[in-house]
Amino acid sequence: MAVIVSLIVNGQPRTAEVGPTDTLLDLLRDRFDLTGAKRGCEKGDCGACTVIMDGQAVCSCLVPAPQAEGARILTIEGFAETEEMAAYERAFLAAGAVQCGYCTPGMVLSVKALLDFTPRPTRRQIEEGISGNLCRCTGYRQIVEAVELITDDAEGVPR
């Protein structure tokens, strides 16, 4: 049985009809044409579909769309429109943390969620913060370095 879901996506009120088996990923990609969240494993293992829901990084493939009722969702498209994203872009490029790019939207949003709660994380906290995101290209060292560059940029002080 279909239900109407109303939520805030990238600061804009959105409404759509969803079925009981639809996921937040389906809703974002298929109904709202926000394709930055990628279909990966569809089991919550890879993090390619990561978005920020009510301040927390979540695998959108695991969130039933009806449970998103009233939620505030930030996708990579919405984050890309912010000035904050410029620091992320600079850092990821400088550290060589972007290669094929498939994991990058989910990785960036996981990092944003981490830094929103822990503005100056330790290396271990960074590793834990991105542990739900798989990257086959970089080996993670460059991604951790990019996060350190972001925090350095925000503070204006090298680590």
FENQUI-V920753 format. One record per helix or strand of 3 or more residues. SS is the DSSP state (H for helix, E for strand). FROM is the first residue (numbers start at 1). TO is the last residue. If there is no record, write none. Layout:
SS&FROM&TO ; SS&FROM&TO
//
This chain:
E&3&9 ; E&12&18 ; H&24&31 ; E&50&53 ; E&56&59 ; H&65&68 ; E&72&74 ; H&76&80 ; H&84&94 ; H&104&117 ; H&123&129 ; H&141&155
//
